[in-house]
Amino acid sequence: MTTRSETQSTLDHLLTEIELRNPAQPEFHQAAHEVLETLAPVVAARPEYAESGLIERLVEPERQVMFRVPWQDDQGRVRVNRGFRVEFNSALGPYKGGLRFHPSVNLGVIKFLGFEQIFKNALTGLGIGGGKGGSDFDPHGRSDAEVMRFCQSFMTELYRHIGEHTDVPAGDIGVGGREIGYLFGQYRRITNRWESGVLTGKGQGWGGSLIRPEATGYGNVLFAAAMLRERGEDLEGQTAVVSGSGNVAIYTIEKLTALGANAVTCSDSSGYVVDEKGIDLDLLKQIKEVERGRVDAYAERRGASARFVPGGSVWDVPADLALPSATQNELDENAAATLVRNGVKAVSEGANMPTTPEAVHLLQKAGVAFGPGKAANAGGVAVSALEMAQNHARTSWTAARVEEELADIMTSIHTTCHETAERYDAPGDYVTGANIAGFERVADAMLAQGVI
Ligand code: NDP
């Protein structure tokens, strides 16, 4: 019988190899560390995982595609971006994961997101593998026509790698309903197929699911509520700080408000807004979803209750709950220390890997309930899988039905993480619970399917 410490040293050795084999991909190294550092108990208990080279296979994407995306801006100048699709693991179903358009995108970022996605998708209990893609294209300040031409060029290469039974992209940072529409249009034009299940996050009326735009934010709030319930508390009357002002942040604020909490902040890359009366969602949606403006416009138009803080850290604002919903590594050790000093009770990740490893450690040590993104923000991909199910059946469900399914899935993810953590002697540690539970499901499927 291999001991946990022997297994941990094998995993540490593998982590060193991962760093050597994947140079200059710090985000991917971080994600691999975060998962592999929690797997020793399960790998020690089930030696067949190590014997089948399973973890070495798991950290190597099944396929990685990188391609040139040329397009013309409104002045007629030719621009060249880089496109990516990393098809990480399909043991449980077609690759599934969003597309990110942001200047910071590179192969390492897409690999970290794709790796996380494997475990997240497994935790939903649905039949979806893990993948991710995107481009270093920056949609900020681009006209609709430019975004359309970019999306068409991007899909002119991507279409040959995806399909409803192969790989099903969705949105992520910089990719919302507008971009999914342009991408779907070009896919349909090139393939001459009405293959609605090839992309999720589609518009309502042409294959989109009700509640898909809301699902990630709503799901994260339900996960935070479940963590609080474990401690005998609920959301009613709690003050929450939320970062970001995109899809995830907006629907996080909406659900927090609906459940009686007071969400007092939002942010973008220019700074953050504090609104002591609680964020006015109609105004925020108008500025962000309709006008595609910046958050300072919110403070200007809201009146005396709100102020804009250029730069700065949204985590300086005292609150009971923190829901990071912008991007990776946005909540560092200093921010975590400030949150703890201000009495935070729970941190639940709407974004992917927004909390640095040092910050996670500090929060857990201080007894703060910490919900890792692969569990807490899984509602988005879960409803994407429900969108695929509706597409296959050529039907559409009511909002009430989708929301009920989402709530059931989030409850089940919370219970699975909680029980798995207890089973492996880490009570209350949702990071360990999520990693091991997601890993076990994928690993068992990989074992059954042989060395491929
Ligand atoms: P959006 O593009 O809709 O919004 C992103 C928000 O985060 C914007 O307010 C943006 O501000 C801010 N932001 C992005 N990058 C940075 C940065 N480097 N520094 C500061 N602010 C930044 O994206 P989503 O809301 O869809 O995604 C947010 C997070 O949630 C991501 O981590 C994503 O991976 C994750 N996620 C999303 C899911 C979904 O269903 N959409 C599902 C699961 C996870 P600005 O406009 O100034 O850049």
Boltz pocket constraint, residues with backbone or C-beta under 6 A from the ligand:
constraints:
  - pocket:
      binder: B
      contacts: [[A, 102], [A, 104], [A, 171], [A, 172], [A, 173], [A, 174], [A, 175], [A, 176], [A, 212], [A, 216], [A, 244], [A, 245], [A, 246], [A, 247], [A, 248], [A, 249], [A, 267], [A, 268], [A, 269], [A, 270], [A, 325], [A, 326], [A, 327], [A, 328], [A, 350], [A, 351], [A, 352], [A, 377], [A, 378], [A, 380], [A, 381]]
      max_distance: 6.0
